[in-house]
Amino acid sequence: MLAPGRIRWGQKLAAIRHRPQGGHDLTFADGSTTRADITVGADGAWSKVRPLLTPAKPLYSGTCFIEIALSADDHDCQASVTAIGSGTLMVVAPSKGIIVHRYADGHVCGYVALNKPEE
C-alpha cells in the first residue's frame, strides 16, 4: 500500500535522473523534486517519460484509435446511446471496429478503431 501523496497525478515531469544506488531523482515542471524507487509514466504511447527511461520507441501497428464521447442528454445522439444499452457495445469487422461503454451517469465513451496507413 502506498502512503497518501505518493502518486503525483497531473504532474508534468521535466527531468529524470537514475540514482546509482537505485531509483530515480524526479524534477517536475513546477520546480518540485522527489526521489522514487519506481517511476510510472502514464501518459500513453507517446509518453514524454518514455525517452527519459529507455531508447525504445513505439511503432505504428497499422491500427489507429479515435476516442469518442456521447452525451445521454444530446437528442442528436439518442439513437446511438440507446443502441449501446446499459453496458458495453463492441462492433467489430475486419479492419474496423467500435468499442463503447455507457457509464452509470449516462455518458458514453469509447473508440473507433481503423486499420489505416500511418500517413
C-alpha positions in Angstrom: 0.0 0.0 0.0 1.3 3.5 -0.9 1.2 6.3 1.6 -1.1 9.2 0.7 0.5 11.7 -1.6 2.9 9.2 -3.2 1.2 9.3 -6.6 1.6 12.6 -8.3 -1.4 12.9 -10.6 -1.3 15.7 -13.2 2.3 16.4 -12.6 4.5 17.2 -15.7 7.9 15.5 -15.4 10.7 17.8 -16.6 13.7 15.7 -15.8 14.6 12.3 -14.5 18.0 11.0 -13.3 18.9 7.5 -12.5 20.4 7.1 -9.0 23.5 4.9 -8.7 22.0 3.2 -5.6 18.7 2.6 -7.4 15.6 4.5 -8.2 15.3 8.0 -9.8 15.5 11.6 -8.9 12.5 13.4 -10.4 12.1 17.1 -11.2 8.7 18.4 -12.1 7.7 21.4 -14.3 6.7 23.4 -11.2 10.2 23.0 -9.8 9.3 20.4 -7.1 11.5 17.4 -6.8 11.3 13.9 -5.3 13.1 10.6 -5.2 11.3 7.4 -6.3 12.1 3.7 -6.3 9.5 3.2 -9.1 8.6 5.7 -11.8 5.5 5.2 -13.9 4.7 7.4 -16.9 1.0 7.0 -17.6 0.6 9.4 -20.5 0.1 7.0 -23.4 2.2 5.5 -26.2 3.9 8.8 -27.0 4.8 9.4 -23.3 7.1 12.2 -22.5 8.5 10.0 -19.7 9.5 7.1 -22.0 12.5 8.7 -23.7 13.8 9.6 -20.2 13.8 6.0 -19.2 14.5 4.0 -22.4 15.5 4.5 -26.0 12.7 2.2 -27.1 10.1 3.9 -29.3 6.6 2.9 -30.1 5.9 1.6 -33.6 2.8 2.2 -35.6 0.9 -1.1 -35.6 -1.4 -0.2 -38.5 -4.4 0.4 -36.3 -5.5 3.9 -35.1 -8.0 4.6 -32.4 -10.2 7.6 -32.4 -11.7 8.5 -29.0 -15.4 9.2 -29.0 -17.8 10.5 -26.4 -21.6 11.0 -26.5 -23.9 12.6 -24.0 -27.2 10.9 -23.0 -28.7 14.4 -22.9 -27.9 15.2 -26.5 -31.0 14.4 -28.6 -28.9 14.1 -31.8 -27.1 11.1 -30.1 -30.1 9.4 -28.6 -30.4 6.6 -31.1 -26.7 5.7 -30.6 -26.8 5.9 -26.8 -29.9 3.7 -26.8 -28.2 1.1 -29.1 -25.3 0.9 -26.6 -27.7 0.0 -23.8 -26.5 0.0 -20.2 -23.1 -1.6 -20.6 -20.6 -2.1 -23.3 -21.1 -2.4 -27.1 -18.5 -3.9 -29.3 -19.0 -4.0 -33.1 -16.0 -5.4 -35.0 -15.3 -6.3 -38.5 -12.1 -6.9 -40.5 -10.0 -3.7 -40.4 -12.5 -1.7 -38.2 -14.5 -1.6 -35.0 -16.4 0.4 -32.5 -15.9 -0.2 -28.8 -18.0 1.9 -26.4 -19.2 1.8 -22.8 -22.1 3.6 -21.2 -21.4 4.9 -17.6 -24.0 5.0 -14.8 -24.5 8.7 -15.3 -25.5 8.0 -19.0 -22.5 9.4 -20.8 -20.7 7.2 -23.4 -17.0 6.9 -24.0 -15.2 4.6 -26.4 -13.1 4.2 -29.5 -13.4 3.8 -33.2 -10.6 1.5 -34.5 -9.5 1.6 -38.1 -6.7 -0.1 -39.9 -5.1 2.6 -42.0 -1.6 3.5 -43.2 0.3 5.7 -40.8 0.4 8.8 -43.1 
